[in-house]
């Protein structure tokens, strides 16, 4: 198993991150884990994990929703991933100094 690779680092706003290589042998299983915090109070974040065969057309593989607070929160999922590329796309984020990071392992 590969070490986790950060595909989105300390994002504080909405939008898609860079594309990363997700190719591998048939039946490859990948894990996606997001974590985030706020500096005070509470917040929330919604992140799409998107995949593509050509880097142009993206489809949603899964969604991660976090309730953010001063203590770091985590959520994620595992999927079989016959796609060539993957990226994390922050749909929404709220809270004082809120940030999220997404890692991929497989």
N, CA, C and O atoms as CSV, one atom per row, in Angstrom:
chain,resi,resn,atom,element,x,y,z
A,1,UNK,N,N,0.841,-1.187,0.000
A,1,UNK,CA,C,0.000,0.000,0.000
A,1,UNK,C,C,0.878,1.240,0.000
A,1,UNK,O,O,1.873,1.316,0.720
A,2,UNK,N,N,0.496,2.198,-0.811
A,2,UNK,CA,C,1.208,3.456,-0.912
A,2,UNK,C,C,0.948,4.317,0.313
A,2,UNK,O,O,-0.117,4.225,0.925
A,3,UNK,N,N,1.914,5.151,0.674
A,3,UNK,CA,C,1.712,6.121,1.732
A,3,UNK,C,C,0.680,7.139,1.278
A,3,UNK,O,O,0.566,7.414,0.083
A,4,UNK,N,N,-0.082,7.707,2.225
A,4,UNK,CA,C,-1.056,8.737,1.832
A,4,UNK,C,C,-0.377,9.914,1.142
A,4,UNK,O,O,0.732,10.312,1.498
A,5,UNK,N,N,-1.063,10.455,0.157
A,5,UNK,CA,C,-0.571,11.587,-0.613
A,5,UNK,C,C,-1.553,12.736,-0.421
A,5,UNK,O,O,-2.756,12.550,-0.605
A,6,UNK,N,N,-1.070,13.914,-0.059
A,6,UNK,CA,C,-1.934,15.068,0.122
A,6,UNK,C,C,-2.358,15.592,-1.244
A,6,UNK,O,O,-1.520,15.987,-2.055
A,7,UNK,N,N,-3.684,15.593,-1.495
A,7,UNK,CA,C,-4.189,16.096,-2.774
A,7,UNK,C,C,-4.808,17.482,-2.628
A,7,UNK,O,O,-5.115,18.129,-3.630
A,8,UNK,N,N,-4.994,17.945,-1.397
A,8,UNK,CA,C,-5.463,19.301,-1.123
A,8,UNK,C,C,-4.931,19.679,0.249
A,8,UNK,O,O,-5.178,18.973,1.227
A,9,UNK,N,N,-4.210,20.778,0.329
A,9,UNK,CA,C,-3.526,21.138,1.574
A,9,UNK,C,C,-4.039,22.449,2.151
A,9,UNK,O,O,-3.901,23.503,1.531
A,10,UNK,N,N,-4.628,22.382,3.337
A,10,UNK,CA,C,-5.063,23.553,4.106
A,10,UNK,C,C,-5.862,24.558,3.270
A,10,UNK,O,O,-5.598,25.760,3.311
A,11,UNK,N,N,-6.839,24.052,2.513
A,11,UNK,CA,C,-7.679,24.927,1.689
A,11,UNK,C,C,-8.585,25.764,2.579
A,11,UNK,O,O,-9.188,25.252,3.523
A,12,UNK,N,N,-8.676,27.057,2.273
A,12,UNK,CA,C,-9.507,27.971,3.050
A,12,UNK,C,C,-10.662,28.544,2.239
A,12,UNK,O,O,-11.483,29.289,2.773
A,13,UNK,N,N,-10.733,28.206,0.961
A,13,UNK,CA,C,-11.794,28.703,0.090
A,13,UNK,C,C,-12.337,27.595,-0.790
A,13,UNK,O,O,-11.869,26.458,-0.742
A,14,UNK,N,N,-13.321,27.938,-1.585
A,14,UNK,CA,C,-13.936,26.949,-2.464
A,14,UNK,C,C,-13.142,26.803,-3.758
A,14,UNK,O,O,-12.339,27.665,-4.116
A,15,UNK,N,N,-13.385,25.695,-4.447
A,15,UNK,CA,C,-12.751,25.446,-5.732
A,15,UNK,C,C,-12.003,24.136,-5.763
A,15,UNK,O,O,-11.755,23.510,-4.733
A,16,UNK,N,N,-11.649,23.734,-6.975
A,16,UNK,CA,C,-10.955,22.466,-7.191
A,16,UNK,C,C,-9.458,22.629,-7.006
A,16,UNK,O,O,-8.873,23.649,-7.370
A,17,UNK,N,N,-8.853,21.600,-6.432
A,17,UNK,CA,C,-7.409,21.549,-6.317
A,17,UNK,C,C,-6.808,20.971,-7.584
A,17,UNK,O,O,-7.520,20.726,-8.558
A,18,UNK,N,N,-5.527,20.756,-7.574
A,18,UNK,CA,C,-4.814,20.187,-8.717
A,18,UNK,C,C,-5.206,18.729,-8.930
A,18,UNK,O,O,-5.649,18.048,-8.006
A,19,UNK,N,N,-5.036,18.268,-10.161
A,19,UNK,CA,C,-5.290,16.872,-10.499
A,19,UNK,C,C,-4.066,16.032,-10.143
A,19,UNK,O,O,-2.929,16.485,-10.279
A,20,UNK,N,N,-4.314,14.798,-9.684
A,20,UNK,CA,C,-3.252,13.862,-9.326
A,20,UNK,C,C,-3.477,12.541,-10.027
A,20,UNK,O,O,-4.615,12.164,-10.306
A,21,UNK,N,N,-2.399,11.842,-10.311
A,21,UNK,CA,C,-2.437,10.541,-10.964
A,21,UNK,C,C,-3.100,9.522,-10.041
A,21,UNK,O,O,-2.690,9.348,-8.893
A,22,UNK,N,N,-4.117,8.860,-10.550
A,22,UNK,CA,C,-4.799,7.818,-9.786
A,22,UNK,C,C,-4.734,6.483,-10.511
A,22,UNK,O,O,-5.399,5.528,-10.111
A,23,UNK,N,N,-3.934,6.408,-11.580
A,23,UNK,CA,C,-3.870,5.183,-12.373
A,23,UNK,C,C,-3.164,4.085,-11.588
A,23,UNK,O,O,-2.363,4.346,-10.691
A,24,UNK,N,N,-3.478,2.890,-11.943
A,24,UNK,CA,C,-2.867,1.742,-11.281
A,24,UNK,C,C,-3.448,0.463,-11.839
A,24,UNK,O,O,-4.148,0.489,-12.851
A,25,UNK,N,N,-3.170,-0.652,-11.198
A,25,UNK,CA,C,-3.670,-1.937,-11.690
A,25,UNK,C,C,-5.192,-2.015,-11.591
A,25,UNK,O,O,-5.799,-1.323,-10.774
A,26,UNK,N,N,-5.809,-2.857,-12.424
A,26,UNK,CA,C,-7.260,-3.035,-12.357
A,26,UNK,C,C,-7.689,-3.423,-10.941
A,26,UNK,O,O,-7.005,-4.189,-10.262
A,27,UNK,N,N,-8.812,-2.893,-10.515
A,27,UNK,CA,C,-9.316,-3.213,-9.182
A,27,UNK,C,C,-8.642,-2.449,-8.066
A,27,UNK,O,O,-8.821,-2.781,-6.895
A,28,UNK,N,N,-7.868,-1.427,-8.407
A,28,UNK,CA,C,-7.157,-0.654,-7.392
A,28,UNK,C,C,-8.149,0.024,-6.459
A,28,UNK,O,O,-9.126,0.634,-6.893
A,29,UNK,N,N,-7.875,-0.098,-5.182
A,29,UNK,CA,C,-8.705,0.516,-4.164
A,29,UNK,C,C,-7.985,1.735,-3.611
A,29,UNK,O,O,-6.812,1.653,-3.248
A,30,UNK,N,N,-8.682,2.871,-3.543
A,30,UNK,CA,C,-8.116,4.091,-2.995
A,30,UNK,C,C,-8.931,4.548,-1.800
A,30,UNK,O,O,-10.147,4.364,-1.755
A,31,UNK,N,N,-8.251,5.143,-0.838
A,31,UNK,CA,C,-8.938,5.739,0.307
A,31,UNK,C,C,-8.777,7.253,0.238
A,31,UNK,O,O,-7.742,7.760,-0.193
A,32,UNK,N,N,-9.803,7.958,0.663
A,32,UNK,CA,C,-9.801,9.414,0.694
A,32,UNK,C,C,-10.205,9.849,2.093
A,32,UNK,O,O,-11.238,9.421,2.608
A,33,UNK,N,N,-9.392,10.698,2.708
A,33,UNK,CA,C,-9.671,11.181,4.056
A,33,UNK,C,C,-9.501,12.694,4.068
A,33,UNK,O,O,-8.488,13.223,3.609
A,34,UNK,N,N,-10.509,13.382,4.602
A,34,UNK,CA,C,-10.440,14.832,4.763
A,34,UNK,C,C,-10.418,15.148,6.245
A,34,UNK,O,O,-11.034,14.454,7.054
A,35,UNK,N,N,-9.696,16.211,6.589
A,35,UNK,CA,C,-9.726,16.688,7.970
A,35,UNK,C,C,-9.647,18.194,7.962
A,35,UNK,O,O,-9.102,18.796,7.037
A,36,UNK,N,N,-10.196,18.804,9.002
A,36,UNK,CA,C,-10.206,20.253,9.044
A,36,UNK,C,C,-10.455,20.792,10.443
A,36,UNK,O,O,-10.821,20.057,11.360
A,37,UNK,N,N,-10.246,22.097,10.581
A,37,UNK,CA,C,-10.423,22.781,11.857
A,37,UNK,C,C,-10.871,24.221,11.616
A,37,UNK,O,O,-10.868,24.721,10.491
A,38,UNK,N,N,-11.249,24.855,12.702
A,38,UNK,CA,C,-11.442,26.302,12.750
A,38,UNK,C,C,-10.571,26.816,13.889
A,38,UNK,O,O,-10.124,26.031,14.725
A,39,UNK,N,N,-10.324,28.118,13.936
A,39,UNK,CA,C,-9.531,28.662,15.046
A,39,UNK,C,C,-10.411,29.008,16.236
A,39,UNK,O,O,-9.911,29.161,17.350
A,40,UNK,N,N,-11.725,29.133,16.012
A,40,UNK,CA,C,-12.666,29.423,17.092
A,40,UNK,C,C,-14.064,29.052,16.639
A,40,UNK,O,O,-14.386,29.188,15.459
A,41,UNK,N,N,-14.890,28.593,17.543
A,41,UNK,CA,C,-16.272,28.280,17.207
A,41,UNK,C,C,-16.400,27.071,16.312
A,41,UNK,O,O,-15.562,26.169,16.327
A,42,UNK,N,N,-17.480,27.070,15.522
A,42,UNK,CA,C,-17.737,25.921,14.660
A,42,UNK,C,C,-17.889,26.364,13.216
A,42,UNK,O,O,-18.029,27.550,12.919
A,43,UNK,N,N,-17.859,25.395,12.338
A,43,UNK,CA,C,-17.999,25.642,10.912
A,43,UNK,C,C,-18.339,24.347,10.208
A,43,UNK,O,O,-18.665,23.349,10.850
A,44,UNK,N,N,-18.264,24.363,8.906
A,44,UNK,CA,C,-18.583,23.175,8.119
A,44,UNK,C,C,-17.842,23.239,6.791
A,44,UNK,O,O,-17.450,24.312,6.333
A,45,UNK,N,N,-17.659,22.078,6.184
A,45,UNK,CA,C,-17.045,22.005,4.859
A,45,UNK,C,C,-17.663,20.851,4.090
A,45,UNK,O,O,-17.953,19.796,4.656
A,46,UNK,N,N,-17.863,21.060,2.794
A,46,UNK,CA,C,-18.335,20.018,1.891
A,46,UNK,C,C,-17.311,19.887,0.771
A,46,UNK,O,O,-16.992,20.858,0.087
A,47,UNK,N,N,-16.804,18.674,0.597
A,47,UNK,CA,C,-15.746,18.418,-0.380
A,47,UNK,C,C,-16.183,17.290,-1.302
A,47,UNK,O,O,-16.632,16.242,-0.837
A,48,UNK,N,N,-16.053,17.502,-2.616
A,48,UNK,CA,C,-16.285,16.449,-3.605
A,48,UNK,C,C,-14.947,15.842,-3.980
A,48,UNK,O,O,-13.973,16.565,-4.188
A,49,UNK,N,N,-14.890,14.534,-4.067
A,49,UNK,CA,C,-13.746,13.863,-4.675
A,49,UNK,C,C,-14.173,13.578,-6.103
A,49,UNK,O,O,-15.137,12.852,-6.345
A,50,UNK,N,N,-13.440,14.162,-7.049
A,50,UNK,CA,C,-13.789,14.048,-8.462
A,50,UNK,C,C,-12.731,13.251,-9.214
A,50,UNK,O,O,-11.547,13.297,-8.880
A,51,UNK,N,N,-13.175,12.518,-10.235
A,51,UNK,CA,C,-12.276,11.682,-11.044
A,51,UNK,C,C,-12.487,11.975,-12.526
A,51,UNK,O,O,-13.540,12.460,-12.940
A,52,UNK,N,N,-11.453,11.667,-13.316
A,52,UNK,CA,C,-11.505,11.948,-14.752
A,52,UNK,C,C,-10.638,10.950,-15.512
A,52,UNK,O,O,-9.666,10.412,-14.982
A,53,UNK,N,N,-11.012,10.719,-16.755
A,53,UNK,CA,C,-10.189,9.914,-17.663
A,53,UNK,C,C,-9.310,10.793,-18.542
A,53,UNK,O,O,-8.321,10.320,-19.101
A,54,UNK,N,N,-9.666,12.077,-18.668
A,54,UNK,CA,C,-8.934,12.946,-19.588
A,54,UNK,C,C,-8.482,14.277,-18.984
A,54,UNK,O,O,-7.857,15.076,-19.681
A,55,UNK,N,N,-8.779,14.538,-17.707
A,55,UNK,CA,C,-8.383,15.789,-17.075
A,55,UNK,C,C,-9.233,16.980,-17.478
A,55,UNK,O,O,-8.958,18.110,-17.072
A,56,UNK,N,N,-10.267,16.734,-18.276
A,56,UNK,CA,C,-11.156,17.803,-18.738
A,56,UNK,C,C,-12.567,17.627,-18.194
A,56,UNK,O,O,-13.165,18.569,-17.674
A,57,UNK,N,N,-13.088,16.421,-18.317
A,57,UNK,CA,C,-14.438,16.116,-17.836
A,57,UNK,C,C,-14.324,15.390,-16.503
A,57,UNK,O,O,-13.695,14.336,-16.410
A,58,UNK,N,N,-14.936,15.960,-15.477
A,58,UNK,CA,C,-14.838,15.431,-14.115
A,58,UNK,C,C,-16.192,14.926,-13.639
A,58,UNK,O,O,-17.222,15.551,-13.892
A,59,UNK,N,N,-16.183,13.791,-12.949
A,59,UNK,CA,C,-17.394,13.252,-12.331
A,59,UNK,C,C,-17.133,13.064,-10.840
A,59,UNK,O,O,-15.994,12.871,-10.413
A,60,UNK,N,N,-18.198,13.124,-10.065
A,60,UNK,CA,C,-18.074,12.988,-8.613
A,60,UNK,C,C,-17.987,11.517,-8.239
A,60,UNK,O,O,-18.889,10.738,-8.550
A,61,UNK,N,N,-16.908,11.138,-7.576
A,61,UNK,CA,C,-16.735,9.785,-7.053
A,61,UNK,C,C,-17.408,9.664,-5.691
A,61,UNK,O,O,-17.994,8.630,-5.373
A,62,UNK,N,N,-17.324,10.716,-4.892
A,62,UNK,CA,C,-17.917,10.694,-3.551
A,62,UNK,C,C,-17.872,12.061,-2.913
A,62,UNK,O,O,-17.191,12.966,-3.396
A,63,UNK,N,N,-18.604,12.204,-1.823
A,63,UNK,CA,C,-18.674,13.460,-1.083
A,63,UNK,C,C,-18.217,13.252,0.356
A,63,UNK,O,O,-18.464,12.207,0.957
A,64,UNK,N,N,-17.553,14.257,0.888
A,64,UNK,CA,C,-17.155,14.253,2.296
A,64,UNK,C,C,-17.685,15.538,2.913
A,64,UNK,O,O,-17.439,16.630,2.401
A,65,UNK,N,N,-18.412,15.403,4.013
A,65,UNK,CA,C,-18.958,16.554,4.732
A,65,UNK,C,C,-18.361,16.553,6.134
A,65,UNK,O,O,-18.417,15.550,6.845
A,66,UNK,N,N,-17.785,17.697,6.523
A,66,UNK,CA,C,-17.163,17.824,7.841
A,66,UNK,C,C,-17.870,18.889,8.659
A,66,UNK,O,O,-18.225,19.946,8.136
A,67,UNK,N,N,-18.074,18.615,9.936
A,67,UNK,CA,C,-18.462,19.627,10.907
A,67,UNK,C,C,-17.172,20.063,11.568
A,67,UNK,O,O,-16.512,19.267,12.236
A,68,UNK,N,N,-16.808,21.329,11.386
A,68,UNK,CA,C,-15.504,21.807,11.839
A,68,UNK,C,C,-15.597,22.463,13.208
A,68,UNK,O,O,-16.610,23.070,13.555
A,69,UNK,N,N,-14.530,22.332,13.971
A,69,UNK,CA,C,-14.390,22.983,15.261
A,69,UNK,C,C,-12.919,23.153,15.570
A,69,UNK,O,O,-12.063,22.881,14.729
A,70,UNK,N,N,-12.627,23.604,16.779
A,70,UNK,CA,C,-11.235,23.809,17.181
A,70,UNK,C,C,-10.489,22.476,17.197
A,70,UNK,O,O,-9.317,22.418,16.827
A,71,UNK,N,N,-11.165,21.400,17.625
A,71,UNK,CA,C,-10.570,20.061,17.560
A,71,UNK,C,C,-10.709,19.553,16.125
A,71,UNK,O,O,-11.764,19.702,15.508
A,72,UNK,N,N,-9.649,18.958,15.603
A,72,UNK,CA,C,-9.653,18.470,14.220
A,72,UNK,C,C,-10.688,17.365,14.042
A,72,UNK,O,O,-10.793,16.470,14.881
A,73,UNK,N,N,-11.454,17.423,12.948
A,73,UNK,CA,C,-12.433,16.391,12.625
A,73,UNK,C,C,-12.028,15.690,11.332
A,73,UNK,O,O,-11.361,16.273,10.477
A,74,UNK,N,N,-12.442,14.431,11.202
A,74,UNK,CA,C,-12.064,13.592,10.061
A,74,UNK,C,C,-13.277,12.885,9.484
A,74,UNK,O,O,-14.240,12.600,10.196
A,75,UNK,N,N,-13.222,12.604,8.193
A,75,UNK,CA,C,-14.184,11.715,7.549
A,75,UNK,C,C,-13.573,11.276,6.219
A,75,UNK,O,O,-12.628,11.895,5.729
A,76,UNK,N,N,-14.112,10.216,5.643
A,76,UNK,CA,C,-13.580,9.743,4.379
A,76,UNK,C,C,-14.329,8.542,3.854
A,76,UNK,O,O,-15.376,8.166,4.382
A,77,UNK,N,N,-13.781,7.938,2.805
A,77,UNK,CA,C,-14.376,6.751,2.218
A,77,UNK,C,C,-13.324,6.004,1.399
A,77,UNK,O,O,-12.241,6.520,1.126
A,78,UNK,N,N,-13.670,4.789,1.019
A,78,UNK,CA,C,-12.817,3.940,0.179
A,78,UNK,C,C,-13.594,3.615,-1.093
A,78,UNK,O,O,-14.802,3.384,-1.042
A,79,UNK,N,N,-12.900,3.598,-2.244
A,79,UNK,CA,C,-13.560,3.304,-3.514
A,79,UNK,C,C,-12.601,2.563,-4.436
A,79,UNK,O,O,-11.386,2.751,-4.373
A,80,UNK,N,N,-13.170,1.716,-5.296
A,80,UNK,CA,C,-12.391,1.142,-6.382
A,80,UNK,C,C,-12.287,2.225,-7.445
A,80,UNK,O,O,-13.289,2.843,-7.803
A,81,UNK,N,N,-11.099,2.454,-7.942
A,81,UNK,CA,C,-10.871,3.652,-8.747
A,81,UNK,C,C,-10.153,3.331,-10.057
A,81,UNK,O,O,-8.925,3.398,-10.110
A,82,UNK,N,N,-10.902,2.979,-11.133
A,82,UNK,CA,C,-10.273,2.723,-12.419
A,82,UNK,C,C,-10.032,4.006,-13.213
A,82,UNK,O,O,-9.847,3.944,-14.429
A,83,UNK,N,N,-10.031,5.140,-12.568
A,83,UNK,CA,C,-9.871,6.440,-13.222
A,83,UNK,C,C,-8.404,6.817,-13.310
A,83,UNK,O,O,-7.580,6.294,-12.560
A,84,UNK,N,N,-8.073,7.717,-14.216
A,84,UNK,CA,C,-6.685,8.131,-14.404
A,84,UNK,C,C,-6.284,9.292,-13.509
A,84,UNK,O,O,-5.130,9.387,-13.092
A,85,UNK,N,N,-7.232,10.175,-13.211
A,85,UNK,CA,C,-6.904,11.346,-12.403
A,85,UNK,C,C,-7.940,11.553,-11.312
A,85,UNK,O,O,-9.087,11.123,-11.434
A,86,UNK,N,N,-7.515,12.221,-10.237
A,86,UNK,CA,C,-8.398,12.523,-9.117
A,86,UNK,C,C,-8.068,13.922,-8.606
A,86,UNK,O,O,-6.930,14.379,-8.715
A,87,UNK,N,N,-9.067,14.594,-8.051
A,87,UNK,CA,C,-8.847,15.884,-7.408
A,87,UNK,C,C,-9.894,16.069,-6.317
A,87,UNK,O,O,-10.930,15.405,-6.316
A,88,UNK,N,N,-9.614,16.974,-5.394
A,88,UNK,CA,C,-10.576,17.360,-4.364
A,88,UNK,C,C,-11.129,18.727,-4.736
A,88,UNK,O,O,-10.386,19.609,-5.166
A,89,UNK,N,N,-12.434,18.900,-4.570
A,89,UNK,CA,C,-13.091,20.144,-4.931
A,89,UNK,C,C,-13.924,20.610,-3.730
A,89,UNK,O,O,-14.919,19.976,-3.382
A,90,UNK,N,N,-13.521,21.710,-3.104
A,90,UNK,CA,C,-14.233,22.243,-1.950
A,90,UNK,C,C,-15.453,22.997,-2.460
A,90,UNK,O,O,-15.329,24.017,-3.138
A,91,UNK,N,N,-16.632,22.485,-2.125
A,91,UNK,CA,C,-17.880,23.129,-2.540
A,91,UNK,C,C,-18.276,24.253,-1.599
A,91,UNK,O,O,-18.787,25.285,-2.034
A,92,UNK,N,N,-18.041,24.054,-0.307
A,92,UNK,CA,C,-18.357,25.088,0.671
A,92,UNK,C,C,-17.464,24.909,1.888
A,92,UNK,O,O,-17.048,23.801,2.223
A,93,UNK,N,N,-17.179,26.044,2.547
A,93,UNK,CA,C,-16.392,26.014,3.773
A,93,UNK,C,C,-16.782,27.246,4.594
A,93,UNK,O,O,-16.898,28.348,4.059
A,94,UNK,N,N,-16.982,27.046,5.896
A,94,UNK,CA,C,-17.360,28.160,6.763
A,94,UNK,C,C,-16.710,27.987,8.130
A,94,UNK,O,O,-16.322,26.885,8.518
A,95,UNK,N,N,-16.602,29.089,8.843
A,95,UNK,CA,C,-16.027,29.075,10.178
A,95,UNK,C,C,-14.812,29.970,10.244
A,95,UNK,O,O,-14.184,30.250,9.223
A,96,UNK,N,N,-14.478,30.419,11.433
A,96,UNK,CA,C,-13.344,31.305,11.651
A,96,UNK,C,C,-12.036,30.603,11.289
A,96,UNK,O,O,-11.674,29.595,11.895
A,97,UNK,N,N,-11.342,31.139,10.308
A,97,UNK,CA,C,-10.061,30.574,9.846
A,97,UNK,C,C,-10.179,29.080,9.517
A,97,UNK,O,O,-9.244,28.314,9.753
A,98,UNK,N,N,-11.323,28.674,8.976
A,98,UNK,CA,C,-11.543,27.262,8.635
A,98,UNK,C,C,-10.607,26.822,7.514
A,98,UNK,O,O,-10.336,27.572,6.576
A,99,UNK,N,N,-10.122,25.589,7.633
A,99,UNK,CA,C,-9.299,25.008,6.571
A,99,UNK,C,C,-9.502,23.500,6.531
A,99,UNK,O,O,-9.825,22.877,7.543
A,100,UNK,N,N,-9.308,22.922,5.345
A,100,UNK,CA,C,-9.439,21.482,5.164
A,100,UNK,C,C,-8.269,20.945,4.354
A,100,UNK,O,O,-7.724,21.630,3.489
A,101,UNK,N,N,-7.901,19.728,4.645
A,101,UNK,CA,C,-6.862,18.998,3.927
A,101,UNK,C,C,-7.426,17.655,3.511
A,101,UNK,O,O,-8.171,17.036,4.271
A,102,UNK,N,N,-7.082,17.190,2.311
A,102,UNK,CA,C,-7.557,15.891,1.822
A,102,UNK,C,C,-6.341,15.053,1.435
A,102,UNK,O,O,-5.430,15.522,0.753
A,103,UNK,N,N,-6.353,13.797,1.890
A,103,UNK,CA,C,-5.291,12.846,1.542
A,103,UNK,C,C,-5.879,11.643,0.827
A,103,UNK,O,O,-7.023,11.249,1.051
A,104,UNK,N,N,-5.043,11.067,-0.050
A,104,UNK,CA,C,-5.425,9.881,-0.815
A,104,UNK,C,C,-4.367,8.811,-0.569
A,104,UNK,O,O,-3.170,9.096,-0.566
A,105,UNK,N,N,-4.815,7.599,-0.365
A,105,UNK,CA,C,-3.899,6.468,-0.203
A,105,UNK,C,C,-4.410,5.288,-0.997
A,105,UNK,O,O,-5.605,5.197,-1.276
A,106,UNK,N,N,-3.536,4.397,-1.359
A,106,UNK,CA,C,-4.008,3.249,-2.129
A,106,UNK,C,C,-2.954,2.248,-2.366
A,106,UNK,O,O,-3.207,1.225,-3.003
